[in-house]
């Protein structure tokens, strides 16, 4: 969602998503939004619209791409990479 660009929930068809979750007995929604303020707010809005539905909401992992030097990573990217870390 990006109100400044005129992109509101109606343009993203979130009401249709909610209906499909109900009609098709969806068990999981995998969110793939940009790592931006707009992407974060869209993901949060979708979570809120799901309310008490028994649907698992997950997000694609985000972090550092292979081949990137750590010195060029920003704080948000490093934070996401730490949140998504796995045991080796």
C-alpha positions as CSV (number, residue, x, y, z in Angstrom):
1,X,0.0,0.0,0.0
2,X,1.2,3.5,-0.8
3,X,-1.3,6.2,-0.2
4,X,1.1,8.8,-1.6
5,X,1.0,6.9,-4.9
6,X,-2.7,6.3,-4.8
7,X,-2.4,2.6,-4.0
8,X,-5.0,1.7,-1.4
9,X,-6.3,-1.7,-0.2
10,X,-9.0,-1.8,-2.9
11,X,-6.3,-1.6,-5.7
12,X,-4.5,-4.6,-4.1
13,X,-7.7,-6.7,-4.1
14,X,-7.3,-7.6,-0.4
15,X,-11.1,-8.0,0.1
16,X,-10.9,-10.6,-2.7
17,X,-8.1,-12.4,-0.9
18,X,-10.1,-12.5,2.3
19,X,-13.0,-14.0,0.4
20,X,-10.8,-16.6,-1.2
21,X,-9.4,-17.6,2.1
22,X,-12.9,-18.2,3.4
23,X,-14.3,-19.9,0.3
24,X,-11.3,-22.1,-0.6
25,X,-10.4,-23.1,3.0
26,X,-6.9,-21.7,2.6
27,X,-4.5,-22.9,5.3
28,X,-1.5,-20.6,4.6
29,X,-0.8,-17.3,3.1
30,X,2.8,-16.6,2.0
31,X,3.4,-12.9,1.8
32,X,6.1,-11.6,-0.6
33,X,6.2,-7.9,-0.1
34,X,9.1,-5.5,-0.6
35,X,11.3,-4.7,2.3
36,X,10.1,-1.1,2.5
37,X,7.7,0.9,4.6
38,X,5.0,0.2,2.0
39,X,5.7,-3.5,1.9
40,X,5.7,-3.7,5.7
41,X,2.4,-1.8,6.0
42,X,0.8,-4.0,3.4
43,X,1.8,-7.1,5.2
44,X,0.5,-5.8,8.5
45,X,-2.8,-4.7,6.9
46,X,-3.3,-8.2,5.4
47,X,-2.6,-9.8,8.8
48,X,-5.2,-7.5,10.4
49,X,-7.8,-8.3,7.7
50,X,-7.4,-12.0,8.4
51,X,-8.7,-11.4,11.9
52,X,-9.4,-14.6,13.8
53,X,-9.3,-16.9,10.8
54,X,-7.4,-20.1,11.3
55,X,-4.9,-19.3,8.5
56,X,-1.1,-19.4,8.9
57,X,0.5,-16.2,7.6
58,X,4.2,-16.4,6.7
59,X,6.6,-14.2,4.9
60,X,9.4,-15.0,2.5
61,X,12.8,-15.0,4.2
62,X,14.8,-11.8,3.7
63,X,18.4,-11.0,4.4
64,X,21.7,-10.9,2.7
65,X,22.1,-12.1,-0.8
66,X,25.1,-14.4,-1.6
67,X,28.1,-12.5,-2.7
68,X,27.3,-9.2,-0.9
69,X,29.9,-7.7,1.4
70,X,28.6,-7.1,4.9
71,X,30.0,-3.5,4.9
72,X,27.3,-2.6,2.2
73,X,24.4,-4.0,4.1
74,X,22.0,-1.6,5.8
75,X,20.6,-2.0,9.4
76,X,17.2,-3.3,8.3
77,X,18.7,-6.0,6.0
78,X,21.0,-7.1,8.8
79,X,18.2,-7.3,11.2
80,X,16.0,-9.4,8.9
81,X,19.0,-11.7,8.2
82,X,19.5,-12.2,11.9
83,X,15.7,-12.9,12.4
84,X,15.8,-15.6,9.7
85,X,19.0,-17.3,10.7
86,X,19.2,-21.1,10.8
87,X,21.4,-23.6,12.6
88,X,24.2,-25.1,10.5
